[in-house]
Amino acid sequence: MISIITPTLNEERSLPSLLNAIRQQTEDHEVIVVDGGSQDRTVDIARDNRARTLISRPGRGTALCLGAANSSGEVLLFLHADSTLQPEALDRVAEVLSTDAKIISGNFRLVFDGDTCFSRRLTRFRALIRALGHYYGDSDIFVRRFVYDALGGFRPIPVTEDMEFVRRLQWFRPTTCIKHPPLITSSRRFEERRSSASLQTGSRKSIRRRLNIIFSLAKASAPCTAICKESEFRRMDSRSKLFLQRSAPPNSGRAR
C-alpha cells in the first residue's frame, strides 16, 4: 500500500481537486492530510472527503514527520496540496519500485500549470536541476518505508526539509524520476512572489541563488552523522541495517 501524506496550510482552493484526483487512482493507498493551523476550511474539506486528518504544529517538516509516523504503507509518497496526480500515477510508482529492488526512492517530472513563458521557464529550470540529481518536495517524493525509517525521516526543520532529505537519499543511491505521467503543480506561489517590475532580475537572481545552494550541497562531503545518526542505527531492524551496510557510499565511515 502507498501512504499519501499531504501537508496543508490554508489550501481550501487546491485541496478538493487534489483529493478528487487521488480518488481516481486504482493502486491501493491511504490518504493522510496533516494541517499546520489553517484558518480556512481546509480541515473540514479533508474530513468531508474522508481523508485521515491530523493537526500538527506549524512547519512543513513537522507535518511530514507526523504524517509518516501515523502511516501504514510500505511506500510513502509526500504530495503538496497544490499539485495534481495524473491518472495511473500511483500505478507507475508501484511498477517502478517492484521492477527494480535497487530503486529506493524517486519523484515525478514536474510541470508547472499555466501556458505562460514564466511557467515554462520554471518547468525547464526544474528539469535542469533534476538532471543534476536534485529535486524539491513539490515534485512528489516517494520512498520505500524501511529506507525512510533507516534515514531517520524528514527533519522537523522550518525550511529546506525536502532538500536535506533528498541529499541523504542520494548518498545511498541515485533515485529515479518518473517522466510519464508528469506531476502537474501550481505556479501560483511563484507568480505571487514576483513583481512585474523586476521579473527578469528577480528570476535570474533566484535561479542563481538556488543553483548555488544545489552546487554547494553536491560538493559537500556529508559526514556519517548526516546520513544516519548512531542512535538511529542501533534502533533499526536487521533488514534496514543490512541495507545501509550494502548501500552506503565507499569510505563513508557509516555508524556501527
C-alpha positions in Angstrom: 0.0 0.0 0.0 1.1 3.6 -0.7 0.6 6.2 2.0 -0.1 9.6 0.6 0.9 12.3 3.0 -0.2 15.9 2.2 0.8 18.8 4.5 -1.6 21.8 4.3 -1.9 25.4 5.3 -4.9 27.3 4.1 -5.4 25.1 1.0 -9.2 25.2 0.7 -8.9 26.2 -3.0 -6.5 23.5 -4.0 -7.4 20.5 -1.8 -10.7 19.5 -3.4 -9.2 18.9 -6.8 -6.3 17.0 -5.4 -8.5 14.7 -3.3 -10.7 14.1 -6.3 -7.6 13.2 -8.4 -6.4 10.8 -5.7 -9.8 9.0 -5.7 -9.3 8.2 -9.4 -6.1 6.2 -8.5 -6.5 2.4 -8.7 -3.4 1.4 -6.7 -4.1 0.6 -3.1 -3.5 3.7 -1.0 -4.4 5.7 2.1 -4.6 9.5 2.3 -3.3 11.4 5.3 -3.8 15.2 5.4 -1.6 17.0 8.1 -2.7 20.5 8.7 -0.4 23.1 10.3 -3.0 25.6 11.5 -5.3 26.6 8.6 -7.7 29.5 9.1 -9.9 28.5 6.3 -12.0 25.3 5.5 -9.0 23.1 4.7 -9.6 20.7 7.6 -13.3 20.5 7.0 -12.7 19.7 3.3 -10.2 17.0 4.2 -12.6 15.4 6.7 -15.6 15.7 4.3 -13.6 13.7 1.7 -12.8 11.0 4.3 -9.1 11.7 4.4 -7.4 10.9 7.7 -6.8 14.3 9.1 -4.1 15.2 11.7 -3.2 18.5 13.3 0.4 19.5 13.7 2.5 22.3 15.0 3.4 24.9 12.3 6.1 23.9 9.8 6.1 21.6 6.9 8.9 19.4 8.2 7.0 18.8 11.4 3.8 17.9 9.4 5.6 15.5 7.2 7.2 13.7 10.2 3.8 13.4 11.9 2.1 12.1 8.8 4.8 9.5 8.2 4.7 8.4 11.8 0.9 7.7 11.6 1.0 6.0 8.2 0.9 2.2 7.5 2.0 1.9 3.8 5.1 0.1 2.6 5.7 3.2 0.4 5.4 6.8 1.5 4.5 9.5 -1.0 4.7 13.1 0.0 2.4 15.3 -2.1 1.8 19.0 -1.9 -1.8 20.2 -1.9 -1.4 22.5 -4.9 -0.3 19.6 -7.1 -2.4 17.2 -9.1 -1.8 13.4 -9.6 -2.4 12.3 -13.2 -4.3 9.1 -13.9 -2.3 5.9 -13.1 0.4 7.9 -11.3 0.4 5.5 -8.2 0.4 2.5 -10.6 3.7 3.9 -12.0 5.2 4.3 -8.6 4.3 0.7 -7.7 5.6 -0.5 -11.0 8.9 1.2 -10.7 9.6 0.0 -7.2 8.5 -3.6 -7.9 10.5 -3.8 -11.1 13.9 -2.8 -9.6 14.6 -3.6 -6.0 17.7 -1.3 -6.1 15.5 1.8 -6.6 14.9 3.2 -3.1 13.1 6.5 -3.9 12.2 9.0 -6.6 10.0 11.8 -7.8 7.9 12.8 -10.8 8.9 15.0 -13.7 7.5 18.4 -12.7 5.3 20.5 -15.0 4.0 23.9 -13.9 0.5 24.8 -14.9 -0.4 27.9 -16.9 0.7 28.2 -20.5 2.9 31.2 -19.9 6.6 32.0 -20.6 7.1 32.1 -16.8 5.6 28.7 -16.1 7.5 27.1 -19.0 10.7 28.7 -17.6 10.0 27.2 -14.2 9.4 23.8 -15.8 12.8 24.0 -17.7 14.6 25.1 -14.6 13.3 22.1 -12.6 14.3 19.7 -15.4 17.8 21.2 -15.3 18.3 20.7 -11.6 16.8 17.2 -11.7 19.3 16.2 -14.3 21.9 17.2 -11.8 20.3 14.8 -9.3 18.4 17.3 -7.1 14.7 18.0 -6.6 12.3 19.5 -4.2 9.3 18.2 -2.3 6.8 19.7 -4.7 7.8 17.1 -7.3 6.1 14.4 -5.2 8.9 12.5 -3.3 8.2 8.7 -2.9 10.4 6.4 -0.8 10.3 2.8 0.5 9.2 2.9 4.1 12.2 1.0 5.5 14.6 3.3 3.8 12.7 6.3 5.2 13.0 4.8 8.7 16.6 3.9 8.2 17.4 7.5 7.3 15.5 8.9 10.2 12.9 10.5 8.0 12.4 14.2 7.4 13.9 16.6 9.9 11.4 18.8 11.7 13.0 22.0 10.4 11.1 25.1 9.2 12.6 25.3 5.7 14.5 23.2 3.1 13.4 20.0 4.8 13.0 18.5 1.3 16.5 19.3 0.1 18.0 18.0 3.2 16.1 14.7 3.0 16.9 14.3 -0.8 20.5 14.8 0.0 20.5 11.9 2.4 18.6 9.8 -0.1 21.2 10.5 -2.9 24.0 9.5 -0.6 22.8 5.9 -0.8 21.9 5.5 -4.5 20.8 7.7 -7.3 17.0 8.0 -7.2 14.7 7.7 -10.2 12.5 10.2 -11.9 9.1 9.1 -13.4 8.8 11.0 -16.7 5.3 9.8 -17.6 2.9 10.7 -16.3 4.3 14.0 -15.0 3.2 15.8 -11.9 1.3 19.0 -12.6 1.8 21.6 -9.9 0.7 25.2 -9.4 2.9 28.1 -10.4 0.7 30.3 -8.1 3.2 30.8 -5.3 5.9 31.8 -7.7 3.6 34.2 -9.5 2.7 35.8 -6.2 6.4 36.2 -5.2 7.5 38.1 -8.3 6.8 41.7 -9.1 6.1 42.7 -12.7 8.7 45.4 -12.5 11.6 43.1 -11.5 10.6 39.9 -13.2 13.8 39.2 -15.1 16.2 40.5 -12.5 14.4 38.7 -9.7 14.1 35.4 -11.5 17.7 35.4 -12.5 18.8 36.2 -9.0 16.5 33.4 -7.7 17.8 30.9 -10.1 21.5 31.8 -9.4 20.8 31.6 -5.6 19.1 28.2 -5.9 21.8 26.8 -8.2 24.5 28.0 -5.8 22.7 26.1 -3.0 22.4 23.0 -5.1 26.1 23.0 -6.2 27.2 23.6 -2.6 25.2 20.6 -1.5 26.6 18.5 -4.3 30.2 19.3 -3.5 29.8 18.9 0.3 31.1 15.7 1.8 28.5 14.7 4.3 29.8 13.0 7.5 28.2 9.8 8.5 26.0 11.5 11.1 24.3 13.5 8.3 23.3 10.2 6.7 22.3 8.2 9.8 22.8 9.0 13.4 24.4 6.3 15.6 21.3 6.2 17.9 19.1 5.7 14.9 21.3 2.9 13.5 21.1 1.0 16.8 17.2 1.1 16.7 17.0 -0.3 13.2 15.8 -3.7 12.4 18.2 -6.2 10.7 16.8 -5.5 7.3 17.4 -1.8 7.4 20.9 -2.3 8.9 21.8 -4.7 6.1 20.5 -2.2 3.5 22.7 0.6 5.0 25.8 -1.6 5.1 25.4 -2.6 1.5 24.3 0.8 0.1 26.3 3.4 1.9 28.9 5.1 -0.3 32.5 3.9 -0.1 34.6 5.2 2.8 31.5 6.9 4.3 32.5 5.7 7.8 29.0 4.6 8.5 27.8 4.2 12.1 28.2 0.8 13.7 
